[in-house]
Amino acid sequence: MWQADTLHGPYLRINNTTTKTYLLCFIDDASRVVPHGAFYTSDSTPNLINCFFQTALYKRGVPQALYVDKAPTTPPRNSPPSAPASAPCSSTHLLETEPPKER
């Protein structure tokens, strides 16, 4: 099982503009190996998909399960798969945290 998460990274100066960065990372729960992690200038679903499909899968193969939180960048469970890149992941179970309970 892999866990996915985002960390707010440092600010970078790009073209005389200060830009916030985000570290998108996948961690293998059993071995604690990081299949892939990368800094992006936005915390977005396309970047999460790029980080997972374009790099982590090619480096370490298909995980049995992927554990994610309910972040805005996590694609909804009932959303259509994104392109043919999702084909190798049809056997991967998506596990999500429960939403916080009302107090």
Backbone as CSV, one residue per row, in Angstrom:
resi,resn,N_x,N_y,N_z,CA_x,CA_y,CA_z,C_x,C_y,C_z
1,MET,0.846,-1.175,0.000,0.000,0.000,0.000,0.892,1.239,0.000
2,TRP,0.537,2.168,-0.857,1.221,3.460,-0.879,0.340,4.513,-0.224
3,GLN,0.989,5.504,0.379,0.283,6.669,0.908,0.699,7.880,0.078
4,ALA,-0.253,8.740,-0.200,0.034,9.963,-0.961,-0.277,11.168,-0.088
5,ASP,0.579,12.178,-0.183,0.315,13.396,0.572,1.026,14.573,-0.086
6,THR,0.619,15.762,0.335,1.183,17.006,-0.162,1.750,17.793,1.007
7,LEU,2.907,18.388,0.792,3.545,19.222,1.803,3.746,20.605,1.203
8,HIS,3.430,21.635,1.967,3.693,22.996,1.503,5.195,23.213,1.521
9,GLY,5.750,23.552,0.369,7.191,23.699,0.245,7.628,25.147,0.353
10,PRO,8.877,25.396,-0.006,9.408,26.760,0.087,8.880,27.650,-1.044
11,TYR,9.043,28.933,-0.855,8.729,29.900,-1.903,9.966,30.056,-2.787
12,LEU,9.742,30.133,-4.096,10.828,30.338,-5.041,10.602,31.630,-5.808
13,ARG,11.678,32.238,-6.203,11.585,33.434,-7.025,11.731,32.985,-8.475
14,ILE,10.642,33.096,-9.241,10.632,32.702,-10.651,10.179,33.904,-11.462
15,ASN,11.029,34.361,-12.372,10.723,35.541,-13.201,10.316,36.741,-12.356
16,ASN,11.070,37.010,-11.324,10.830,38.134,-10.414,9.481,38.055,-9.701
17,THR,8.921,36.872,-9.598,7.677,36.661,-8.875,7.897,35.571,-7.833
18,THR,7.427,35.813,-6.641,7.545,34.799,-5.596,6.442,33.767,-5.788
19,THR,6.840,32.508,-5.879,5.904,31.416,-6.159,5.996,30.363,-5.067
20,LYS,4.856,29.954,-4.554,4.808,28.894,-3.552,4.977,27.544,-4.240
21,THR,5.639,26.607,-3.574,5.807,25.267,-4.122,5.133,24.244,-3.220
22,TYR,4.847,23.082,-3.793,4.200,21.984,-3.080,4.943,20.697,-3.403
23,LEU,5.227,19.912,-2.383,5.849,18.604,-2.586,4.738,17.563,-2.629
24,LEU,4.592,16.893,-3.771,3.654,15.779,-3.908,4.484,14.519,-3.778
25,CYS,4.083,13.628,-2.883,4.931,12.495,-2.560,4.120,11.224,-2.347
26,PHE,4.707,10.100,-2.722,4.127,8.783,-2.490,5.112,7.992,-1.646
27,ILE,4.606,7.315,-0.611,5.441,6.541,0.294,4.893,5.122,0.366
28,ASP,5.775,4.135,0.193,5.389,2.735,0.342,5.262,2.457,1.835
29,ASP,4.081,2.046,2.270,3.794,1.883,3.686,4.637,0.779,4.326
30,ALA,4.925,-0.285,3.615,5.656,-1.409,4.190,7.159,-1.140,4.286
31,SER,7.749,-0.665,3.205,9.203,-0.498,3.162,9.666,0.916,3.504
32,ARG,8.746,1.876,3.509,9.024,3.300,3.713,9.849,3.893,2.574
33,VAL,9.929,3.184,1.459,10.578,3.699,0.256,9.676,4.761,-0.363
34,VAL,10.275,5.792,-0.899,9.524,6.829,-1.596,9.575,6.506,-3.093
35,PRO,8.480,5.944,-3.656,8.475,5.644,-5.088,8.697,6.888,-5.941
36,HIS,8.144,8.004,-5.495,8.399,9.263,-6.201,7.901,10.432,-5.364
37,GLY,8.587,11.531,-5.499,8.182,12.792,-4.904,8.726,13.904,-5.778
38,ALA,7.976,14.973,-5.926,8.434,16.082,-6.771,7.785,17.376,-6.308
39,PHE,8.502,18.476,-6.522,7.967,19.788,-6.220,7.252,20.334,-7.446
40,TYR,6.105,20.942,-7.202,5.302,21.573,-8.251,4.942,22.974,-7.789
41,THR,4.574,23.826,-8.732,4.184,25.190,-8.378,2.699,25.324,-8.089
42,SER,1.959,24.219,-8.184,0.558,24.255,-7.782,0.160,22.890,-7.244
43,ASP,-0.752,22.902,-6.300,-1.279,21.682,-5.692,-2.559,21.338,-6.440
44,SER,-2.411,20.688,-7.593,-3.559,20.465,-8.467,-3.681,18.991,-8.844
45,THR,-4.886,18.630,-9.264,-5.131,17.251,-9.687,-4.235,16.845,-10.863
46,PRO,-4.066,17.678,-11.904,-3.160,17.267,-12.990,-1.733,16.977,-12.505
47,ASN,-1.245,17.760,-11.545,0.095,17.506,-11.015,0.137,16.204,-10.219
48,LEU,-0.914,15.936,-9.450,-0.984,14.678,-8.699,-1.005,13.490,-9.658
49,ILE,-1.787,13.592,-10.719,-1.865,12.520,-11.709,-0.515,12.351,-12.407
50,ASN,0.133,13.457,-12.749,1.456,13.382,-13.364,2.449,12.698,-12.442
51,CYS,2.431,13.079,-11.185,3.365,12.516,-10.208,3.142,11.007,-10.061
52,PHE,1.891,10.572,-10.073,1.571,9.155,-9.889,1.745,8.353,-11.170
53,PHE,1.014,8.734,-12.220,1.001,7.938,-13.448,2.292,8.055,-14.252
54,GLN,2.849,9.255,-14.335,3.994,9.453,-15.207,5.325,9.051,-14.583
55,THR,5.390,8.950,-13.256,6.698,8.687,-12.653,6.687,7.561,-11.628
56,ALA,5.859,7.643,-10.609,5.886,6.637,-9.539,5.614,5.234,-10.072
57,LEU,4.637,5.089,-10.949,4.324,3.765,-11.499,5.486,3.192,-12.290
58,TYR,6.148,4.034,-13.059,7.260,3.558,-13.880,8.477,3.193,-13.037
59,LYS,8.635,3.846,-11.890,9.782,3.558,-11.037,9.588,2.308,-10.181
60,ARG,8.367,2.108,-9.646,8.150,1.048,-8.666,7.027,0.078,-8.985
61,GLY,6.324,0.267,-10.080,5.235,-0.645,-10.424,3.911,-0.216,-9.818
62,VAL,2.917,-1.075,-9.958,1.548,-0.765,-9.539,1.340,-1.194,-8.081
63,PRO,0.920,-0.273,-7.209,0.655,-0.659,-5.828,-0.666,-1.412,-5.708
64,GLN,-0.788,-2.214,-4.657,-2.052,-2.927,-4.420,-3.130,-1.968,-3.945
65,ALA,-2.718,-0.944,-3.204,-3.678,0.028,-2.677,-3.004,1.390,-2.593
66,LEU,-3.819,2.443,-2.675,-3.338,3.818,-2.548,-4.208,4.511,-1.513
67,TYR,-3.575,5.006,-0.442,-4.281,5.666,0.650,-4.113,7.166,0.508
68,VAL,-5.220,7.890,0.394,-5.194,9.341,0.229,-6.171,9.991,1.201
69,ASP,-5.932,11.274,1.466,-6.896,12.009,2.288,-7.924,12.649,1.368
70,LYS,-8.828,13.395,1.940,-9.898,14.027,1.153,-9.488,15.427,0.708
71,ALA,-8.271,15.549,0.212,-7.787,16.851,-0.251,-8.511,17.261,-1.532
72,PRO,-8.580,18.557,-1.806,-9.253,19.014,-3.030,-8.605,18.478,-4.303
73,THR,-7.324,18.115,-4.238,-6.642,17.624,-5.438,-6.910,16.149,-5.712
74,THR,-7.450,15.427,-4.748,-7.720,14.007,-4.948,-8.940,13.864,-5.844
75,PRO,-8.790,13.175,-6.972,-9.952,13.015,-7.858,-11.072,12.251,-7.159
76,PRO,-12.327,12.628,-7.371,-13.429,11.913,-6.748,-13.438,10.442,-7.146
77,ARG,-13.876,9.595,-6.231,-13.884,8.151,-6.461,-14.685,7.782,-7.705
78,ASN,-15.758,8.496,-7.996,-16.610,8.152,-9.136,-16.250,8.909,-10.409
79,SER,-15.092,9.597,-10.406,-14.707,10.329,-11.613,-14.190,9.354,-12.666
80,PRO,-14.335,9.713,-13.941,-13.835,8.818,-14.984,-12.316,8.740,-14.929
81,PRO,-11.737,7.598,-15.262,-10.284,7.481,-15.247,-9.662,8.475,-16.214
82,SER,-8.480,8.921,-15.895,-7.848,9.909,-16.763,-6.986,9.211,-17.799
83,ALA,-7.470,9.204,-18.985,-6.734,8.712,-20.151,-6.311,7.258,-20.010
84,PRO,-5.537,6.781,-20.981,-5.114,5.384,-20.939,-4.109,5.109,-19.844
85,ALA,-3.555,6.161,-19.221,-2.566,5.940,-18.171,-3.161,5.195,-16.988
86,SER,-4.489,5.256,-16.795,-5.105,4.601,-15.649,-5.266,3.099,-15.857
87,ALA,-5.068,2.606,-17.053,-5.251,1.184,-17.335,-4.424,0.271,-16.447
88,PRO,-3.137,0.558,-16.184,-2.390,-0.358,-15.347,-2.843,-0.354,-13.899
89,CYS,-3.658,0.619,-13.499,-4.056,0.739,-12.100,-5.438,0.191,-11.823
90,SER,-6.013,-0.526,-12.739,-7.370,-1.024,-12.513,-7.433,-1.984,-11.332
91,SER,-6.290,-2.561,-10.947,-6.279,-3.476,-9.807,-5.911,-2.780,-8.501
92,THR,-5.620,-1.482,-8.543,-5.252,-0.738,-7.342,-6.504,-0.271,-6.614
93,HIS,-6.578,-0.560,-5.315,-7.712,-0.127,-4.495,-7.433,1.277,-3.971
94,LEU,-8.397,2.182,-4.104,-8.269,3.536,-3.589,-8.910,3.587,-2.215
95,LEU,-8.097,3.898,-1.202,-8.578,4.017,0.170,-8.524,5.486,0.551
96,GLU,-9.627,5.996,1.080,-9.692,7.404,1.454,-10.006,7.545,2.937
97,THR,-9.498,8.621,3.539,-9.826,8.888,4.931,-11.298,9.277,5.022
98,GLU,-11.872,9.037,6.152,-13.255,9.441,6.385,-13.304,10.945,6.599
99,PRO,-14.361,11.598,6.135,-14.472,13.030,6.390,-14.649,13.287,7.888
100,PRO,-14.207,14.449,8.371,-14.363,14.742,9.793,-15.835,14.739,10.205
101,LYS,-16.105,14.270,11.396,-17.484,14.231,11.885,-17.873,15.581,12.442
102,GLU,-19.131,15.936,12.251,-19.671,17.201,12.791,-19.660,17.127,14.313
103,ARG,-19.334,18.236,14.932,-19.358,18.273,16.408,-20.577,18.962,16.899
